[in-house]
Amino acid sequence: MSNRSKQSSSKGPDKGAFPLDHFHECDNEAKQYNQCIQKHENMPKRCRKYQVDYLQCRMNNGLMEKEDLSKLGLGPETSWETEEQEKQFLFDKINRMKTKAMEEVQKKTEQSKQQV
Amino acid sequence: MFKLSKLFYSFKHSSRSNIQHNLSSFKKKRRQELLYNIGLYGAAFGCAFGAVPFYRLWCEHFGLEGDLDKKDYSMKGKKLDVFRKYHIEFGAETDPEANWEFLPVQQNVTVHAGETALVFYRAYNRNDKAVVGFATYQIFPEDAGLYFAKIQCFCFNQQLLNPKEELQLPIYFYFEPEINEDPLLKKCENIKVMYRFYKAKNQELAQLAENEYKTVKKNKMILQKLRDAKKTGAVSEGDLNKIKSTKFTDKEIEDFDEWAYDNPLEAAEAQKEEESKN
């Protein structure tokens, strides 16, 4: 346990500290992001568009190092649409299995009835 | 007879030229050896330098990933469990000395491991003077803190807030996907992140900011005086230098309204409008 606590304490941020936005250049984007998150039950994945807007505003105004969005983990593979698609896919799969199972149960009951 | 001819032969060829020939061949051999040596050491040195890009190419070719300069947050090779969500609460504490307002904008957020998320804190400096602060954080449960990776935040660095300034402080973070496999965190669904804002002991930055502000004001006052002087008429060099080196008291600097005489063009236009109205 003590080993772990040593590791966990105080690792600095990867890209250093964010420079402060004293001139309020990106405040609008921040506001929009906050509003969006309130609407969507505090899930940042659903407000990816505003997140990207904010980070790009920071990059354009020299408040953040410029980097590819896909490298920052904001590509299409991790978007909310893919998650919903996966959910739908799994739901369909389960439904299919259910219907199959119901059919088999019906078959067996018919068979048992016939035997009887 | 033979021996005599041998003697005669050796006597003839053991002349100065023979010795010089031997010497020159000796020198040649040593020079060759020297060049070989230099070449060998140079090659070893060059290999040591060349190993760095070579290693990189090798790794790229065989697909071995390492911690290179630019870290990749796209989680390409890893399998993410998108449906196991963590409910993360954000809390804030301030130093009572500092007289700030420091609160999270989003009180809780739902993310899954490996997802990069942006969260804001809001800070407001109620003082009349600039203050330098320092933020640190704590995570409960502690075992989850191992997997909390920040891409960028406002912590571990002295931050200066101007008087009566309100700022949005962002945190850009993610939880590493390995958190899903930690046996101690199997039942963990709620994680709390607590930020604490301390007033930094050394307020040098604030002092610098204030001094800058004062010099800017002083320069504006001097400019105003110069413009006024030029309006009245031509001024000599001596008078200009005098005006440039006037000293103001602290009270005068504080009372000066810097927005009144900022843009002479605007003031002139405003005057013209007034005149045209009249």
Interface residues (C-beta under 8 A of the other chain):
Chain A: R4 S5 Q7 S8 S9 S10 K11 G12 P13 D14 K15 G16 A17 F18 L20 D21 H22 C26 D27 A30 Y33 N34 I37 E41 N42 M43 P44 K45 Q51 Y54 L55 M64 E67 S70 K71 L72 G73 L74 G75 E77 T78 E83 E86 K87
Chain B: K70 K71 D72 Y73 S74 M75 L80 V82 F83 V105 Q106 Q107 N108 V109 T110 V111 G114 E115 T116 A117 L118 V119 F120 T136 I139 E142 D143 G145 L146 A149 K150 I151 Q152 C153 F154 C155 F156 N157 Q159 L160 L161 N162 E165 L167 Q168 L169 P170 Y172 Y174
